[in-house]
């Protein structure tokens, strides 16, 4: 582990001004001297003081506010740390930062540098650092809970416990190898070492068998709105997003690129994608849009296939297209292969993943459906929607029967809506919320939340499996090496060993001031 940097750093740690209060952090050996240079009487550690902040060059008062001082190893960072809390106006903050920059030995902090020092000073392991980053970036309640658990050591503490047991097993094996000829060393030390390795193998395999729900919650689920041009996909996106996120036009092919909207559905993160209308076209720009639409929809956790209720003659063919998953099985072999790879990479492997729902839009242009949807009696409305959905089901199944298909779509949800008026959209939103809740159930309690975590644990598991399955004749010579490999993999997970190459990657996405 590198020695911590010894210069003193400062940065604005609160949000973008203007604000009622700003928080400016100073950390390093000259943190106390920096306060004194600002004309501040340094308060007792962990005690709040009232101060007037002065320009060190002119002595002019910049502002007044609160100040705190945290001493050395007792601070969150592990170094002397000061927090200045002036008012949060732009001019005040600019003057405060300029004043700090004029103090000898101080420099502006880089992104994530405060947290990096906490890691280098042994205050946090890498999994806690990543949890903190995720906590700052959390957009939903589920992500907040998950990130907080990780920051408090959910994975790090478990990995340390596993590593401690690995070292115990390794000690037994090495004692057998090095001191087998001495009388006070038991003959059979391999059996208890293998028992520890076998138990660890089962525990780590269990942690990995989580359906990748942890990564799914951190990254969010993806729902793609797909279908032919002018089916109302963009209107549906805008309706769900409650804003004009996508351009709506009567001209086919208006949407050329994938438009993303991030949603919070019941505390679960969902990214909604509006994709280009899928059709045959000679326009090279639209062709690229169709290719991207197919690729993104194939990798989505859920596809909403939108068809036009006002054009019933087209429904059988459209419904067959929806059912047969052309998005994942494109005639373009290259695109299909790329889409398949993307699906494997993105799939959270939940039972709810990789579904398709049929959304029959523009029901307000179908007189029978409109009459039913607008009926005052809820029973009448439900009966009308039921009859319409049964009609769609019959049409789809008829189409499939004519093509000798054995699969029907009866298990797939059908929603009849008007994206323009909003009729039928609330049940669709409710179903999306339940889908997200079911797909990510228990995800906030998962140990593994990043691809890096999974790779490290998979490497650990592979080494353990090699250790416990080697022939007896090979074990004494090679068991120690396999256990060493497993311990190194766990060490890299928490940042104990060989992590210099990933530190910059982890910290580059941090905020300045954190």
Buried (B, 14 or more C-beta within 10 A) or exposed (E): EEEBBEEBBBBBBBEEBEBEEBBBBBBBEBBBBBBEBBBBEBBEBEEEBEBBBBBBEEEEEBBEBBBBBBBBEEBBBBBBBBBBBBBBBEEBBEBBBEBBEEBEEBBBBBBBBBBBBBBBBEBBBBBBBBBBBBBBEBEBBBBBBBBBBBBEBBBBBBBBEBBEBBBEBBBBBBBBBEEEEEEEEEEEBBEBBBEBBBBBBEBBBEBBEBBBBBBBBBBBBBBBBBBBBBBBBBBBBBBBBEEEBBEBEEEBBBBBEBBEBEBBBBBBBBBBBBBBBBEEBEEEEBBEBBBBBBBBBBBBBBBBBBBBBBBBEEBBBBBBBBBBBBBBEBEEEEBBEBBBEBBEEBBBBBEBBBBBBBBBBBBBBBEEBBEBBEBEEEEBBEEBBEBBBEBBBEBBBEBBEEEEBEEEBEEBBBBBBBBBBEBBBEEBEEBBBEBBBEBBBEBBBBBBBBEBBBBBBBBBBBBBBBBBEBEEEEBBEBBBBBBBBBBBBBBBBBBBBEBEEEBEEBBEEBBBBB
